Amino acid sequence: MAAPEISPARETLTWSRALVDPALRAAVDTLPSSMRRVAGYHLGWWDEHGAATPTSAGKSVRPALVLLSAAAAGGSPREAVPAAVAVELVHNFSLLHDDVMDGDVTRRHRPTAWRLFGIGAAILAGDALLTLALDVLAASGHPASGRAMRMLSAAVQDLVDGQSSDMAFERRDEVGLAECERMATAKTAALIGCACALGALFGGRDTGEVRRLRTFGEHLGLAYQHVDDLLGIWGDSAATGKPVHSDLRNRKKSLPVVFALASDTPAGRELAALYRGPDPVADADLPRAAALVEAAGGRAWSQTKSGELLASALDQLFAADPSADLTGDQGPAATELAALARLVTRRDR
């Protein structure tokens, strides 16, 4: 199957899931039964008893980025399926561990895996998915599989470093804006950049094209994190699957919050006073905390930054598109990538 010609981004996600899900399920089926049970529940395939469920497994943005990057690089999306599966496995490894570390009790409107199966089981299931991701690449038989494994391993190291910084920030009263942006780049943008680079690599492109598509993904990933941080404060719980103001309750030093705390404004100073202390912010104080972030400029700054980063990502994408015709019109795969980038950075997503 070729990448769909110009179609709505949501249809692209449906196309991607149809191509990737059979291979993803086949990979997870190779896990020991104890790990398979937890992983399948987390992925939304079945309930805690193993009965099939129609629960959504998420948008699967990262696999779609892999497949479309392969097409934009002039290759076959089908040949890039192992890379797409590997990236999705790594992403879900990180989610399983994040839920434990953050103490989150719901994901996609269901209890998190650790709440049902225990902390140890959730951590081990995440470890199993990470190992499986590298195994999928090794077994792909693609000429670039060795390089792809090293690339994905490096992205995981960045992700772990970013998560470590994120956790450390919660124990600090002051966090600089630049170091918060570095944390978000490592925690989120590195894997999204890697997804695009792996697609280009499996599409047979040279180092320059791989690098440009990686940069596209990294800029998109940081824009995505800004949007995700906004949703962590003001998102509709019916859409996000998490309680409203969840990031504020846990005193997360997210991008808009750090901007507000560093603003040296009355609202920023009042927010800093609310954020001090070891216990979660009281429920009664959460609406006030959200209002303070907005009054200190954090909401507007993150909205502006996400727009700027998206524009920068698209510049990189179209510079990397080898399928553009002589008139300068972009090829269908690059157009699809641009549409997907716009979808995932919409503030009402």
C-alpha positions as CSV (number, residue, x, y, z in Angstrom):
1,M,0.0,0.0,0.0
2,A,1.3,3.4,-0.9
3,A,0.9,6.4,1.3
4,P,-2.5,8.0,0.7
5,E,-2.6,10.9,-1.6
6,I,-3.6,14.2,-0.1
7,S,-6.3,13.3,2.5
8,P,-7.3,14.6,5.9
9,A,-4.7,14.0,8.6
10,R,-7.1,11.8,10.6
11,E,-7.5,9.5,7.6
12,T,-3.7,9.3,7.5
13,L,-3.7,8.1,11.1
14,T,-6.3,5.5,10.2
15,W,-4.2,4.3,7.3
16,S,-1.1,4.1,9.4
17,R,-2.8,2.1,12.1
18,A,-4.1,-0.4,9.6
19,L,-0.6,-0.9,8.3
20,V,1.2,-1.0,11.6
21,D,-1.2,-2.7,14.0
22,P,-0.9,-6.3,12.7
23,A,2.8,-6.1,13.0
24,L,2.6,-4.5,16.4
25,R,0.2,-7.2,17.7
26,A,2.4,-9.9,16.2
27,A,5.5,-8.5,18.0
28,V,3.6,-8.2,21.4
29,D,2.4,-11.8,21.0
30,T,6.0,-13.0,21.3
31,L,6.3,-11.6,24.8
32,P,6.0,-13.9,27.8
33,S,2.3,-14.3,28.8
34,S,2.7,-12.2,32.0
35,M,4.1,-9.3,30.1
36,R,1.8,-9.7,27.1
37,R,-1.2,-9.4,29.4
38,V,-0.1,-6.0,30.9
39,A,1.1,-4.7,27.5
40,G,-2.1,-5.5,25.7
41,Y,-4.1,-3.9,28.4
42,H,-2.0,-0.8,28.3
43,L,-2.3,-0.7,24.5
44,G,-6.1,-0.8,24.8
45,W,-6.5,-4.2,23.1
46,W,-8.2,-6.0,26.0
47,D,-9.4,-5.5,29.6
48,E,-7.5,-6.7,32.7
49,H,-9.0,-10.1,32.2
50,G,-7.8,-10.5,28.6
51,A,-11.3,-9.9,27.0
52,A,-11.2,-7.9,23.8
53,T,-12.2,-4.3,24.2
54,P,-12.9,-1.4,21.8
55,T,-10.9,1.0,23.9
56,S,-8.8,3.4,21.8
57,A,-5.1,2.8,21.9
58,G,-4.3,6.4,21.1
59,K,-3.7,8.3,17.9
60,S,-0.4,6.5,17.1
61,V,1.2,9.6,15.7
62,R,4.7,8.4,15.9
63,P,4.2,5.4,13.6
64,A,2.5,7.6,11.1
65,L,5.5,9.9,11.2
66,V,7.8,7.0,10.4
67,L,5.7,5.8,7.5
68,L,5.2,9.2,5.9
69,S,8.8,10.1,6.4
70,A,9.8,7.0,4.5
71,A,7.4,8.0,1.7
72,A,8.6,11.6,1.7
73,A,12.1,10.3,1.4
74,G,11.1,8.4,-1.8
75,G,10.8,4.9,-0.2
76,S,8.0,2.5,0.6
77,P,6.0,2.9,3.8
78,R,5.5,-0.8,4.0
79,E,9.2,-1.4,4.2
80,A,9.3,1.0,7.1
81,V,6.7,-0.8,9.2
82,P,9.4,-2.5,11.5
83,A,10.7,1.0,12.3
84,A,7.2,2.3,13.0
85,V,6.5,-0.7,15.3
86,A,9.8,-0.1,17.2
87,V,9.1,3.5,17.8
88,E,5.6,2.8,19.0
89,L,6.9,0.1,21.4
90,V,9.5,2.6,22.8
91,H,6.8,5.3,23.2
92,N,4.6,2.9,25.2
93,F,7.6,1.8,27.3
94,S,7.9,5.4,28.3
95,L,4.2,5.8,29.0
96,L,4.1,2.7,31.3
97,H,7.1,4.1,33.3
98,D,5.8,7.7,33.3
99,D,2.5,6.6,34.8
100,V,4.4,4.9,37.6
101,M,6.7,7.8,38.3
102,D,4.0,10.5,38.0
103,G,1.5,8.5,40.1
104,D,-1.1,8.9,37.3
105,V,-4.1,6.8,38.0
106,T,-5.9,7.1,34.6
107,R,-4.8,7.0,31.0
108,R,-7.3,7.1,28.0
109,H,-10.2,7.0,30.5
110,R,-9.1,3.8,32.1
111,P,-7.0,2.9,35.2
112,T,-3.3,2.9,34.4
113,A,-1.6,-0.4,34.2
114,W,0.2,-0.1,37.5
115,R,-3.1,0.6,39.3
116,L,-4.5,-2.8,38.1
117,F,-1.4,-5.0,37.9
118,G,1.0,-3.3,40.4
119,I,4.0,-1.1,40.1
120,G,6.5,-4.0,39.5
121,A,4.4,-5.5,36.7
122,A,4.0,-2.2,34.9
123,I,7.7,-1.5,35.1
124,L,8.6,-4.9,33.8
125,A,6.1,-4.7,31.0
126,G,7.7,-1.4,30.0
127,D,11.2,-3.0,30.0
128,A,9.8,-5.8,27.9
129,L,8.5,-3.4,25.3
130,L,11.8,-1.6,25.1
131,T,13.7,-4.8,24.5
132,L,11.2,-5.9,22.0
133,A,11.6,-2.6,20.0
134,L,15.3,-3.4,19.4
135,D,14.5,-7.0,18.5
136,V,12.0,-5.9,15.9
137,L,14.6,-3.7,14.2
138,A,17.2,-6.5,14.4
139,A,14.8,-9.0,12.9
140,S,13.7,-6.6,10.1
141,G,16.5,-7.7,7.7
142,H,16.7,-4.1,6.5
143,P,20.2,-3.0,5.4
144,A,20.0,-0.1,7.8
145,S,18.8,-2.1,10.8
146,G,22.1,-1.8,12.7
147,R,22.2,2.0,12.2
148,A,18.5,2.2,13.1
149,M,19.1,0.3,16.4
150,R,21.9,2.7,17.4
151,M,19.7,5.7,16.4
152,L,16.8,4.5,18.5
153,S,19.0,3.6,21.4
154,A,20.4,7.1,21.4
155,A,16.9,8.6,21.4
156,V,15.9,6.4,24.4
157,Q,19.0,7.7,26.3
158,D,17.8,11.2,25.6
159,L,14.3,10.4,26.7
160,V,15.5,8.9,29.9
161,D,17.7,11.9,30.6
162,G,14.8,14.2,29.9
163,Q,12.5,12.3,32.2
164,S,15.2,12.4,34.9
165,S,15.4,16.1,34.6
166,D,11.6,16.5,34.7
167,M,11.5,14.5,38.0
168,A,14.3,16.6,39.4
169,F,12.6,19.8,38.6
170,E,9.7,18.8,40.8
171,R,12.0,18.9,43.8
172,R,13.4,22.4,43.0
173,D,11.9,25.8,43.7
174,E,13.6,27.4,40.7
175,V,14.1,26.1,37.2
176,G,15.4,28.1,34.3
177,L,13.5,28.4,31.1
178,A,16.4,27.3,28.9
179,E,16.9,24.1,31.0
180,C,13.2,23.4,30.9
181,E,13.3,23.6,27.1
182,R,16.3,21.3,27.0
183,M,14.4,18.8,29.2
184,A,11.3,18.9,26.9
185,T,13.6,18.5,23.8
186,A,15.1,15.3,25.4
187,K,11.9,13.9,26.8
188,T,9.6,14.4,23.9
189,A,11.3,15.9,20.8
190,A,14.2,13.3,20.6
191,L,11.9,10.3,20.0
192,I,9.7,12.2,17.5
193,G,12.8,13.4,15.7
194,C,14.1,9.8,15.7
195,A,10.8,8.5,14.3
196,C,11.2,10.8,11.3
197,A,14.8,10.0,10.9
198,L,14.1,6.2,11.0
199,G,11.5,6.7,8.3
200,A,14.0,8.5,6.1
201,L,16.6,5.8,6.8
202,F,14.3,3.0,5.9
203,G,13.3,5.0,2.9
204,G,16.9,4.7,1.6
205,R,17.9,8.4,1.9
206,D,21.3,9.7,2.5
207,T,22.6,11.3,5.7
208,G,21.6,14.9,4.7
209,E,17.9,13.9,4.1
210,V,17.8,11.9,7.3
211,R,19.2,14.8,9.3
212,R,16.7,17.3,7.8
213,L,13.8,15.0,8.6
214,R,15.1,14.5,12.1
215,T,15.2,18.3,12.6
216,F,11.6,18.5,11.3
217,G,10.6,15.9,13.9
218,E,12.5,17.6,16.7
219,H,10.9,21.0,16.1
220,L,7.5,19.3,15.8
221,G,8.2,17.4,19.0
222,L,8.9,20.5,21.0
223,A,5.8,22.2,19.5
224,Y,3.9,19.1,20.5
225,Q,5.2,19.3,24.1
226,H,4.1,22.9,24.4
227,V,0.6,21.9,23.3
228,D,0.6,18.9,25.6
229,D,1.7,21.2,28.5
230,L,-1.2,23.5,27.8
231,L,-3.6,20.6,27.8
232,G,-2.1,19.4,31.1
233,I,-3.5,22.6,32.6
234,W,-6.5,23.7,30.5
235,G,-7.4,20.5,28.6
236,D,-10.8,18.9,28.6
237,S,-10.6,15.8,30.7
238,A,-13.1,14.1,28.4
239,A,-10.6,14.5,25.6
240,T,-7.3,14.1,27.4
241,G,-8.4,11.1,29.6
242,K,-6.8,12.8,32.7
243,P,-8.2,15.1,35.4
244,V,-8.3,18.8,34.6
245,H,-5.4,20.7,36.0
246,S,-3.5,17.4,36.5
247,D,-0.1,19.0,35.9
248,L,-0.7,21.7,38.4
249,R,-1.9,19.3,41.1
250,N,1.4,17.5,40.8
251,R,3.4,20.7,40.8
252,K,4.8,19.9,37.3
253,K,7.4,22.3,36.1
254,S,6.0,22.3,32.6
255,L,6.9,24.9,29.9
256,P,4.1,27.4,30.5
257,V,4.5,27.0,34.3
258,V,8.3,27.7,34.2
259,F,7.7,30.7,32.0
260,A,5.2,32.0,34.5
261,L,7.5,31.3,37.5
262,A,10.4,33.1,35.8
263,S,8.3,36.1,34.8
264,D,9.0,38.2,37.9
265,T,5.4,39.3,37.8
266,P,3.0,39.5,40.8
267,A,1.1,36.5,39.3
268,G,4.4,34.6,38.9
269,R,5.4,35.2,42.5
270,E,2.0,34.2,43.8
271,L,2.2,31.0,41.7
272,A,5.7,30.3,43.2
273,A,4.2,30.5,46.7
274,L,1.5,28.0,45.7
275,Y,4.1,25.7,44.2
276,R,6.3,25.6,47.3
277,G,5.9,22.6,49.6
278,P,6.1,18.8,49.3
279,D,2.4,18.0,49.0
280,P,0.1,18.3,45.9
281,V,-1.6,21.6,45.3
282,A,-5.0,21.6,47.0
283,D,-7.9,21.0,44.6
284,A,-9.5,24.3,45.8
285,D,-6.3,26.2,44.7
286,L,-6.0,24.6,41.2
287,P,-8.3,27.1,39.3
288,R,-6.4,30.0,40.9
289,A,-3.0,28.4,39.9
290,A,-4.2,28.1,36.3
291,A,-5.3,31.7,36.3
292,L,-1.9,32.8,37.6
293,V,0.0,30.9,34.9
294,E,-2.2,32.7,32.3
295,A,-1.8,36.1,34.0
296,A,2.0,35.7,34.1
297,G,2.0,35.1,30.4
298,G,2.7,31.4,30.4
299,R,-0.3,30.4,28.3
300,A,0.3,33.0,25.6
301,W,4.0,32.2,25.4
302,S,3.5,28.5,24.9
303,Q,0.9,29.1,22.2
304,T,3.3,31.5,20.4
305,K,6.2,29.1,20.7
306,S,4.3,26.1,19.4
307,G,3.3,28.1,16.3
308,E,6.9,29.3,15.7
309,L,8.2,25.7,16.2
310,L,5.6,24.3,13.8
311,A,6.6,26.9,11.1
312,S,10.3,26.0,11.6
313,A,9.5,22.3,11.4
314,L,7.6,22.8,8.1
315,D,10.5,24.7,6.6
316,Q,12.8,21.8,7.4
317,L,10.3,19.3,5.9
318,F,9.9,21.0,2.6
319,A,13.6,21.5,2.3
320,A,14.0,17.8,2.7
321,D,11.3,16.8,0.2
322,P,12.9,15.1,-2.8
323,S,9.5,14.5,-4.4
324,A,8.8,18.2,-5.0
325,D,8.2,18.9,-8.7
326,L,10.0,21.5,-10.8
327,T,7.3,24.1,-10.0
328,G,8.2,23.8,-6.3
329,D,4.9,22.0,-5.4
330,Q,5.5,19.5,-2.6
331,G,5.0,15.8,-3.0
332,P,1.9,14.1,-1.5
333,A,3.8,12.5,1.4
334,A,5.4,15.8,2.5
335,T,1.9,17.4,2.3
336,E,0.5,14.6,4.4
337,L,3.3,15.1,7.0
338,A,2.6,18.8,7.1
339,A,-1.1,18.1,7.6
340,L,-0.3,15.6,10.4
341,A,2.0,18.2,12.1
342,R,-0.7,20.8,12.0
343,L,-3.2,18.3,13.5
344,V,-1.1,17.3,16.5
345,T,-0.2,20.9,17.3
346,R,-3.8,22.1,17.3
347,R,-4.5,23.5,20.8
348,D,-8.0,22.0,20.8
349,R,-6.8,18.5,20.0
